[in-house]
Amino acid sequence: MTILVTGATGHLGGLAVRHLLDRVPAGALAVSVRDTTKAADLAERGIDVRQGDFTKPESLRFDGVDTLLLVSADGPDDVRVVAQKAAVDAAARAGVKRIAYTSVSDASVSPLGLAKVHAATEEHIKASGVPYTFLRNAMYHENYLGTLPQSLERGTHVTATGTGRIASVGRDDLALAAAIVVTTDGHENATYELTGARAWSFDELAAIAAEVTGKPLKHVSVPGSELQAGLLGAGLPEFLAELFTDIQVNIARGTLAEVRPDLARLIGREPVSIEQAVRDALV
């Protein structure tokens, strides 16, 4: 069996490869990356490193692949949906036997703007006729940890989330779930909703960070328009400012608060908590 991972030099793809190496020989693995020089360490371990770019479908080499772990791409929505559909088409042409796709929570019904890309990709995979597994990932803990040091310096943590809650999850737990799914049977045409074990609020996040560091921190919620203006002023590309604002506004509305059991069942334990994630990030 050959398993190919796309985006293997990225955060999620890289972690998935690490977990896969614990489960299968390196010779059973292949990766598709845009820049092969960034995957030199993988090649040295005996992994088949292939150059491929979703935006250049002719470059994609999925020949000899039994299972494709299709890690969703980055970028503006219109670029992503075309590129991901092209990757699915390339997999179907190459005779890939199963596609495991990293999607987002409730992709088919979610009001999140980013869910549209994932829903379109899921539908394209279904239409391809290739057996699939949809790994609908919740928001990563890591999305909410990077700015905590700056917030602690200011004493305030600014979001547009109000009192909303989010059942986020650590990226590594999601990567482990992906590795388990692509190396075991029983997941054909399954959809997994992968969340953390509990939903937390940003008031709680501020309190956890304050407790861990001994520094006071207060969560301040602002309107979405104010948050987006601040992100643009900080130099974020427009599509990212819109994306982050949309997510936070939806958190305020309760969109990402539901807790599901699928992740714990797949990995055989409770996912890493937000409390532990904050401690790991700040201590």
C-alpha positions as CSV (number, residue, x, y, z in Angstrom):
1,M,0.0,0.0,0.0
2,T,1.3,3.5,-0.9
3,I,0.0,6.5,1.0
4,L,0.6,9.9,-0.4
5,V,0.3,13.1,1.7
6,T,-0.1,16.5,0.1
7,G,1.1,19.6,1.8
8,A,3.6,17.5,3.7
9,T,5.9,20.5,4.5
10,G,3.0,22.4,6.1
11,H,1.9,22.2,9.7
12,L,-0.8,19.6,9.5
13,G,0.7,17.6,6.6
14,G,4.0,17.5,8.3
15,L,2.5,16.2,11.6
16,A,0.5,13.6,9.7
17,V,3.7,12.3,8.0
18,R,5.4,12.0,11.4
19,H,2.5,9.9,12.8
20,L,2.4,7.8,9.6
21,L,6.1,7.0,10.1
22,D,5.2,5.5,13.4
23,R,2.7,3.2,11.7
24,V,4.1,2.2,8.3
25,P,7.6,1.9,6.7
26,A,9.0,5.0,5.0
27,G,8.9,3.1,1.7
28,A,5.1,2.9,1.9
29,L,4.9,6.7,2.0
30,A,5.0,9.4,-0.7
31,V,4.5,13.2,-0.4
32,S,3.5,15.8,-2.9
33,V,5.0,19.3,-2.2
34,R,5.5,22.5,-4.1
35,D,9.2,22.9,-3.1
36,T,11.0,19.6,-2.8
37,T,14.0,21.2,-1.2
38,K,11.9,21.7,1.9
39,A,11.2,18.0,2.0
40,A,14.9,16.9,1.8
41,D,14.7,15.4,5.3
42,L,11.8,13.2,4.2
43,A,13.7,12.0,1.2
44,E,16.6,11.1,3.4
45,R,14.3,8.9,5.4
46,G,13.3,7.0,2.3
47,I,10.0,8.7,1.5
48,D,9.1,9.2,-2.1
49,V,9.1,13.0,-2.5
50,R,7.2,14.3,-5.6
51,Q,7.0,17.8,-6.8
52,G,3.4,19.0,-7.3
53,D,1.4,22.1,-7.3
54,F,-2.4,22.1,-7.2
55,T,-2.6,25.2,-9.3
56,K,-0.6,23.3,-12.0
57,P,-2.6,20.0,-12.4
58,E,-0.2,18.7,-15.0
59,S,2.5,18.6,-12.2
60,L,0.5,16.3,-9.9
61,R,1.8,12.7,-9.8
62,F,-0.5,10.4,-8.0
63,D,0.4,7.2,-9.9
64,G,0.8,4.1,-7.8
65,V,-1.0,5.7,-4.9
66,D,-3.6,3.6,-3.0
67,T,-4.7,6.2,-0.5
68,L,-4.4,10.0,-0.8
69,L,-4.4,12.2,2.2
70,L,-5.5,15.4,0.6
71,V,-4.6,18.3,3.0
72,S,-6.7,21.3,2.1
73,A,-4.7,24.1,0.5
74,D,-4.2,27.7,1.6
75,G,-5.1,30.9,-0.3
76,P,-8.1,32.9,-1.5
77,D,-11.3,30.8,-1.8
78,D,-11.6,31.1,-5.6
79,V,-8.1,29.8,-6.0
80,R,-8.4,27.0,-3.5
81,V,-11.6,25.5,-4.8
82,V,-10.3,25.3,-8.4
83,A,-6.9,23.9,-7.2
84,Q,-8.5,21.3,-4.9
85,K,-10.9,20.1,-7.6
86,A,-8.0,19.7,-9.9
87,A,-6.2,17.6,-7.3
88,V,-9.2,15.4,-7.0
89,D,-9.4,15.0,-10.8
90,A,-5.8,14.0,-10.9
91,A,-6.3,11.4,-8.2
92,A,-9.2,9.9,-10.0
93,R,-7.3,9.7,-13.3
94,A,-4.4,8.1,-11.6
95,G,-6.6,5.3,-10.1
96,V,-6.3,6.3,-6.5
97,K,-8.4,4.0,-4.4
98,R,-9.3,6.3,-1.5
99,I,-9.2,10.0,-0.7
100,A,-9.1,11.2,2.9
101,Y,-9.8,14.9,2.8
102,T,-9.1,17.4,5.6
103,S,-12.3,19.5,5.6
104,V,-13.9,21.7,8.2
105,S,-16.7,21.3,10.8
106,D,-20.2,20.8,9.4
107,A,-18.8,21.7,5.9
108,S,-22.1,21.0,4.1
109,V,-24.3,23.2,6.3
110,S,-22.0,25.6,8.1
111,P,-22.5,29.4,7.7
112,L,-18.7,29.8,7.8
113,G,-17.4,31.4,4.7
114,L,-14.5,29.0,4.5
115,A,-16.9,26.1,4.6
116,K,-18.0,26.8,1.0
117,V,-14.6,25.7,-0.4
118,H,-14.7,22.6,1.7
119,A,-18.3,21.7,0.8
120,A,-17.5,22.2,-2.9
121,T,-14.4,20.0,-2.6
122,E,-16.4,17.3,-0.7
123,E,-19.0,17.3,-3.4
124,H,-16.4,17.0,-6.1
125,I,-14.8,14.1,-4.4
126,K,-18.2,12.3,-4.1
127,A,-18.9,13.0,-7.8
128,S,-15.5,11.5,-8.7
129,G,-16.6,8.1,-7.6
130,V,-13.4,7.5,-5.6
131,P,-14.2,6.2,-2.1
132,Y,-13.6,8.9,0.5
133,T,-13.2,9.8,4.1
134,F,-14.0,13.3,5.2
135,L,-12.0,14.6,8.2
136,R,-14.0,17.6,9.2
137,N,-11.5,19.4,11.4
138,A,-12.5,21.9,14.1
139,M,-10.5,25.1,14.4
140,Y,-7.0,24.5,15.7
141,H,-6.0,25.4,19.3
142,E,-2.9,26.9,17.7
143,N,-4.9,29.6,15.9
144,Y,-5.6,31.2,19.3
145,L,-2.2,30.8,21.0
146,G,0.1,32.8,18.8
147,T,-1.1,36.3,19.8
148,L,-1.4,35.5,23.6
149,P,2.2,36.8,24.4
150,Q,1.4,40.2,22.8
151,S,-2.0,40.3,24.5
152,L,-0.4,39.6,27.9
153,E,2.0,42.5,27.3
154,R,-1.0,44.8,26.7
155,G,-3.2,43.2,29.4
156,T,-6.1,42.8,26.9
157,H,-7.0,40.1,24.4
158,V,-9.2,41.6,21.6
159,T,-11.6,39.4,19.6
160,A,-15.0,39.6,18.0
161,T,-16.2,36.4,19.6
162,G,-18.4,37.9,22.4
163,T,-19.4,35.2,24.8
164,G,-19.4,32.5,22.2
165,R,-17.7,29.2,22.7
166,I,-15.5,27.1,20.5
167,A,-14.6,23.3,20.6
168,S,-11.1,23.7,19.2
169,V,-8.6,21.0,19.0
170,G,-4.8,20.6,18.8
171,R,-3.4,20.2,15.3
172,D,-1.3,17.2,16.3
173,D,-4.4,15.2,17.5
174,L,-6.0,15.9,14.1
175,A,-2.9,14.7,12.3
176,L,-2.9,11.5,14.4
177,A,-6.5,10.9,13.5
178,A,-5.7,11.3,9.8
179,A,-2.8,8.9,10.1
180,I,-5.0,6.3,11.8
181,V,-7.8,6.7,9.2
182,V,-5.4,6.2,6.2
183,T,-3.7,3.1,7.7
184,T,-6.8,1.3,8.9
185,D,-9.9,-0.2,7.4
186,G,-13.6,0.7,8.0
187,H,-13.6,4.3,7.0
188,E,-14.9,4.1,3.5
189,N,-17.3,6.9,2.7
190,A,-17.4,8.0,6.3
191,T,-17.5,11.6,7.6
192,Y,-15.9,12.4,10.9
193,E,-16.6,15.6,12.9
194,L,-13.4,16.1,14.8
195,T,-13.6,18.5,17.8
196,G,-12.1,19.0,21.1
197,A,-13.6,17.5,24.3
198,R,-15.2,20.7,25.4
199,A,-16.1,24.2,24.2
200,W,-14.4,27.2,25.8
201,S,-15.0,30.9,25.6
202,F,-12.4,33.6,25.1
203,D,-13.0,34.9,28.6
204,E,-11.9,31.5,29.7
205,L,-8.9,31.6,27.4
206,A,-7.8,34.9,29.0
207,A,-8.2,33.5,32.4
208,I,-6.2,30.4,31.6
209,A,-3.3,32.5,30.2
210,A,-3.4,34.7,33.2
211,E,-3.3,31.8,35.6
212,V,-0.4,30.1,33.7
213,T,1.7,33.3,33.5
214,G,0.7,35.2,36.5
215,K,0.0,38.2,34.4
216,P,-3.4,39.9,34.3
217,L,-5.3,39.4,31.0
218,K,-8.8,40.6,30.1
219,H,-10.8,39.5,27.1
220,V,-12.3,42.5,25.2
221,S,-14.9,41.8,22.4
222,V,-15.3,44.3,19.6
223,P,-17.6,44.4,16.6
224,G,-16.5,42.4,13.6
225,S,-16.0,45.5,11.5
226,E,-13.6,46.9,14.1
227,L,-11.6,43.7,14.3
228,Q,-11.3,43.4,10.5
229,A,-10.1,47.0,10.2
230,G,-7.5,46.3,12.8
231,L,-6.3,43.2,11.0
232,L,-6.0,45.1,7.7
233,G,-4.2,47.8,9.5
234,A,-1.7,45.2,10.8
235,G,-0.9,44.3,7.2
236,L,-2.9,41.1,6.7
237,P,-4.1,40.4,3.2
238,E,-7.7,41.2,2.7
239,F,-8.8,37.6,2.2
240,L,-7.2,36.6,5.5
241,A,-8.7,39.5,7.4
242,E,-12.1,38.6,6.1
243,L,-11.5,34.9,6.9
244,F,-10.4,35.5,10.5
245,T,-13.2,38.0,11.1
246,D,-15.9,35.7,9.7
247,I,-14.7,32.9,12.0
248,Q,-14.8,35.0,15.1
249,V,-18.2,36.5,14.3
250,N,-19.5,32.9,13.8
251,I,-17.9,31.9,17.1
252,A,-20.0,34.6,18.7
253,R,-23.1,33.1,17.1
254,G,-22.3,29.6,18.5
255,T,-21.4,28.1,15.1
256,L,-18.3,26.2,16.4
257,A,-19.5,25.3,19.9
258,E,-20.8,21.7,19.4
259,V,-18.6,18.9,20.8
260,R,-18.5,15.6,19.0
261,P,-17.1,12.2,20.1
262,D,-15.5,11.2,16.8
263,L,-11.9,12.3,17.5
264,A,-11.6,10.6,20.9
265,R,-13.0,7.4,19.3
266,L,-10.4,7.5,16.5
267,I,-7.3,8.3,18.6
268,G,-8.4,6.2,21.6
269,R,-8.1,9.0,24.2
270,E,-9.4,12.5,25.0
271,P,-7.9,15.2,22.8
272,V,-5.4,17.6,24.3
273,S,-7.3,20.3,26.2
274,I,-7.1,24.0,25.6
275,E,-5.7,24.4,29.1
276,Q,-2.8,22.1,28.2
277,A,-2.3,23.8,24.9
278,V,-2.0,27.2,26.6
279,R,0.5,25.8,29.1
280,D,2.6,24.3,26.4
281,A,2.6,27.5,24.5
282,L,3.4,29.9,27.3
283,V,5.5,28.0,29.8
